[in-house]
Amino acid sequence: MDPKIDRRLQRVRRILVVLSGKGGVGKSSVAAQLALSLSYPDQGDEARRTRVGLLDLDLTGPSIPRMLGVDGAPVHQSSDGWVPVYTDASQCLAVMSVGFLLRSRGDSVIWRGPKKQGMIRQFLGDVRWGDLDYLVIDTPPGTSDEHIALMEAIAPYHPAAVLVTTPQAVALNDNLRSLDFTRKVQLPVIGLIENLSGYVCPHCENCTNVWGKGGGESLAEREHIPFLGRVPIDPELVRLLDDARHEHDDASQQTDANRGTARSYATIARYRRSKTFAIFQRITAQIVAYTPAEAPAAALAP
């Protein structure tokens, strides 16, 4: 057990690992929305705010900062480690990503396995997360060195997984591999989310099942894991998460730091007005109600 990681994670009540066996299923957007919904439970209900950390471990394709409107925010070093980027002044949602460390958005990350593993341990042990109710970890697609390194570090702290799929057969089949991974490393699964589950017309609100229907629920039933819900395509949300860095009317009169804060505030406000927010409120209610079973640390194969 790494004492640096232990010092940080002892202060985290629950760890959620977001997994998908296939890229392109909207895993990062699901991770971002889980973090937003957990940290902003009800519109206007500040008394129920919880402290959430969102760790972007998709090292070669970091997208979380852009989705939350904090792209380009600086990461500061303190006497107690790296200070995460906060989405607002209340500091209830803390974000860390390799995207904050790149010089420009277009820079590529070309690292071998040991470098990636070292960065994962740094994010867990050197970031000043503080006291958190939840640490949501967005992982890269598939099952790779990053997932093994992550589980080696967090297994003693009883994490649990949320699987993300689409109704497509290829995505469902790939998620069987992710499910097999969770069983091999003794990672409990809270449930499965079927993302991109049809397109709801903004005019008539009819749902067109672009990639089929019910595949995620059938997979969950077959594999005896909870089905957390369907998330249809919301064009408004797509625009919001695709580029949250929209400017404001008074942006020219603000400092760079204030512009970043304003972007983040606007992203949160727009998300809470979206139809998808209500869906994720139901999903996160099930996650909050989940009771993790005490289990021994996973035995990982070398």
C-alpha positions in Angstrom: 0.0 0.0 0.0 1.4 3.4 -1.1 1.4 5.7 2.0 0.9 8.8 -0.2 -2.2 7.3 -1.8 -3.5 5.9 1.5 -3.3 9.4 3.0 -5.5 10.8 0.2 -8.0 8.0 -0.2 -8.6 7.5 3.5 -10.5 10.8 3.2 -12.7 9.6 0.3 -16.0 8.0 1.3 -16.7 6.2 -2.0 -14.9 5.6 -5.2 -16.8 5.1 -8.5 -15.0 3.8 -11.5 -16.7 4.4 -14.9 -15.9 1.7 -17.4 -16.7 0.8 -21.0 -15.4 -1.9 -23.2 -15.6 0.3 -26.3 -14.7 3.8 -27.2 -17.3 6.2 -28.5 -20.1 5.2 -26.1 -20.1 8.5 -24.2 -18.3 7.2 -21.2 -16.6 10.5 -20.4 -19.9 12.5 -20.7 -21.5 10.0 -18.4 -18.7 10.4 -15.9 -19.0 14.2 -16.1 -22.8 14.0 -15.6 -22.5 11.6 -12.7 -20.1 14.0 -11.0 -22.3 17.0 -11.7 -25.5 15.3 -10.5 -23.8 14.0 -7.3 -22.4 17.4 -6.4 -25.5 19.4 -7.4 -28.3 17.0 -6.3 -31.3 19.4 -6.6 -31.6 22.7 -8.2 -31.5 25.4 -5.6 -30.9 22.9 -2.7 -27.5 24.1 -1.5 -27.9 22.3 1.8 -27.7 18.9 0.1 -24.4 19.6 -1.7 -21.8 16.9 -1.5 -18.1 17.1 -2.2 -17.1 15.2 -5.4 -13.8 14.7 -7.1 -13.7 13.9 -10.8 -10.4 12.2 -12.0 -9.9 12.0 -15.8 -7.7 8.9 -16.4 -8.2 8.8 -20.2 -4.6 10.0 -20.5 -4.3 9.9 -24.3 -7.7 11.5 -24.9 -8.6 13.8 -22.0 -12.0 15.5 -22.6 -13.4 16.2 -19.1 -11.9 19.7 -18.8 -13.5 20.8 -22.0 -16.9 19.3 -21.1 -17.0 21.2 -17.8 -15.9 24.5 -19.1 -12.5 24.5 -17.3 -10.3 23.7 -20.3 -7.0 25.6 -20.0 -7.4 26.2 -16.2 -4.0 26.2 -14.4 -3.0 23.5 -11.9 -1.2 25.0 -8.9 1.3 23.3 -6.7 0.9 23.8 -2.9 2.9 22.6 0.1 0.4 19.7 0.3 0.5 18.7 -3.4 -1.3 19.6 -6.6 -4.5 21.7 -6.2 -7.3 20.4 -8.4 -9.4 22.7 -10.5 -12.7 23.6 -9.0 -15.8 24.3 -11.0 -17.1 27.0 -8.7 -16.4 29.0 -5.6 -18.0 26.5 -3.3 -15.3 23.9 -4.2 -17.8 21.1 -4.2 -16.6 19.6 -7.5 -12.8 19.2 -7.9 -11.4 18.1 -11.3 -8.0 16.7 -12.3 -6.9 15.7 -15.8 -3.7 15.4 -17.8 -5.5 17.9 -20.1 -4.6 20.7 -17.6 -0.9 19.8 -17.9 -0.7 20.0 -21.7 0.6 23.2 -23.3 -2.2 23.2 -25.9 -5.4 21.3 -26.6 -3.8 19.6 -29.7 -0.8 18.2 -27.9 -0.6 14.4 -28.0 0.3 12.2 -25.1 2.7 9.4 -26.3 3.7 7.5 -23.2 4.6 3.9 -22.5 2.9 1.8 -19.8 5.3 2.7 -16.9 4.9 6.5 -17.5 1.1 6.1 -17.6 1.1 4.0 -14.4 3.3 6.7 -12.7 0.9 9.5 -13.7 -2.1 7.5 -12.3 -0.3 7.1 -9.0 0.6 10.8 -9.0 -3.0 11.8 -9.6 -4.1 9.6 -6.7 -1.3 10.4 -4.2 -0.2 13.9 -5.1 -3.5 15.7 -5.7 -4.9 17.6 -2.7 -8.4 16.0 -2.9 -9.3 16.7 0.7 -12.5 15.2 2.2 -14.7 13.8 -0.6 -18.0 12.0 -0.5 -17.3 10.6 -4.0 -14.3 10.3 -6.3 -15.5 9.6 -9.8 -12.8 8.1 -12.0 -13.2 8.2 -15.8 -11.1 5.5 -17.3 -10.0 4.9 -21.0 -12.0 2.4 -23.0 -11.2 -1.3 -22.8 -9.1 -3.1 -20.2 -5.4 -2.1 -20.3 -2.4 -1.2 -18.2 -4.2 1.9 -16.9 -7.0 -0.2 -15.4 -4.6 -2.7 -13.8 -2.5 0.1 -12.3 -5.7 1.9 -11.0 -7.0 -1.2 -9.4 -3.7 -2.0 -7.7 -3.8 1.4 -6.1 -7.5 1.7 -5.1 -8.5 -1.9 -4.4 -8.1 -1.6 -0.6 -10.6 1.3 -0.5 -13.6 -0.7 -1.8 -14.3 1.0 -5.2 -17.3 0.1 -7.3 -17.9 0.3 -11.0 -20.5 1.8 -13.3 -20.6 0.3 -16.8 -21.5 2.4 -19.9 -22.8 0.9 -23.1 -24.9 1.8 -26.1 -27.7 -0.4 -27.5 -25.4 -1.6 -30.4 -24.4 -5.3 -30.4 -20.7 -4.5 -30.8 -20.7 -2.2 -27.7 -22.7 -4.8 -25.7 -20.2 -7.5 -26.6 -17.3 -5.3 -25.7 -18.9 -4.6 -22.3 -18.8 -8.3 -21.6 -15.0 -8.0 -21.5 -15.3 -5.1 -19.0 -17.7 -7.1 -16.9 -15.2 -10.0 -17.0 -12.5 -7.6 -15.9 -14.5 -6.5 -12.9 -15.0 -10.1 -11.8 -11.4 -11.0 -12.2 -10.2 -8.0 -10.0 -13.2 -8.4 -7.6 -14.6 -4.9 -8.5 -18.3 -4.7 -7.5 -20.6 -3.4 -10.2 -23.2 -0.9 -9.1 -25.0 -1.2 -12.5 -25.1 -0.5 -16.2 -26.1 2.7 -18.0 -27.4 2.5 -21.6 -26.2 5.7 -23.2 -27.2 7.2 -26.6 -30.4 5.3 -26.2 -32.4 6.7 -29.1 -32.9 10.2 -30.4 -35.7 12.3 -28.9 -37.1 14.8 -31.4 -37.1 18.3 -29.9 -40.3 19.2 -31.7 -42.6 16.2 -31.2 -40.6 14.3 -28.5 -40.9 11.0 -30.3 -37.9 8.7 -29.7 -36.2 7.2 -32.7 -34.2 4.1 -31.7 -31.2 4.8 -33.9 -29.1 1.8 -32.6 -31.8 -0.5 -31.4 -33.6 -0.7 -28.1 -33.3 -2.5 -24.8 -29.8 -4.1 -25.4 -28.3 -2.7 -22.3 -31.2 -3.8 -20.1 -31.1 -7.3 -21.6 -27.4 -7.5 -20.9 -27.8 -6.4 -17.3 -30.6 -8.9 -16.8 -28.6 -11.7 -18.4 -25.5 -10.9 -16.3 -27.5 -10.3 -13.1 -26.4 -6.7 -12.6 -28.7 -3.7 -12.0 -29.8 -1.7 -14.9 -29.5 2.0 -13.9 -31.3 3.6 -16.9 -31.4 4.8 -20.5 -30.0 8.1 -21.6 -31.2 9.3 -25.0 -29.4 11.7 -27.2 -30.1 15.2 -26.2 -28.9 17.7 -28.9 -28.8 20.5 -26.3 -26.6 18.5 -24.0 -24.4 17.4 -27.0 -23.7 21.1 -27.7 -23.1 21.9 -24.1 -20.6 19.1 -23.4 -18.9 19.3 -26.8 -17.7 22.8 -26.1 -18.6 24.3 -22.8 -16.2 27.2 -23.3 -18.7 29.7 -24.6 -18.1 33.3 -23.9 -20.4 35.7 -22.0 -21.6 39.2 -23.0 -19.3 40.8 -20.4 -16.3 38.5 -21.0 -14.2 41.3 -22.4 -14.3 43.0 -19.0 -13.2 40.0 -17.1 -9.8 38.5 -16.2 -8.9 35.1 -17.6 -9.6 33.5 -14.2 -13.0 35.2 -14.0 -13.9 34.1 -17.5 -13.1 30.5 -16.6 -15.2 30.7 -13.5 -18.1 32.3 -15.5 -17.8 29.5 -18.1 -18.0 26.8 -15.5 -21.0 28.5 -13.7 -22.8 28.7 -17.0 -22.1 25.1 -17.9 -23.5 23.9 -14.6 -26.6 26.1 -14.9 -27.3 25.0 -18.5 -26.8 21.3 -17.5 -29.3 21.6 -14.6 -31.9 23.0 -17.0 -31.4 20.1 -19.5 -33.8 17.2 -19.8 -30.9 14.8 -19.2 -30.3 16.2 -15.7 -33.5 14.7 -14.5 -32.5 11.3 -15.9 -29.2 11.4 -14.1 -30.9 12.4 -10.9 -32.7 9.1 -11.0 -29.5 7.3 -11.9 -27.5 8.9 -9.1 -30.2 8.2 -6.6 -29.6 4.5 -7.2 -25.9 5.0 -6.9 -26.3 6.8 -3.6 -28.6 4.0 -2.3 -26.0 1.4 -3.2 -24.5 -0.3 -0.2 -21.0 -1.6 -0.9 -20.2 -5.0 0.5 -17.0 -5.4 2.5 -14.6 -7.4 0.3 -11.0 -8.4 0.4 -8.5 -6.5 -1.8 -8.5 -7.8 -5.3 -5.7 -10.2 -6.3 -4.4 -8.9 -9.6 -2.5 -11.0 -12.1 1.0 -9.7 -12.9 
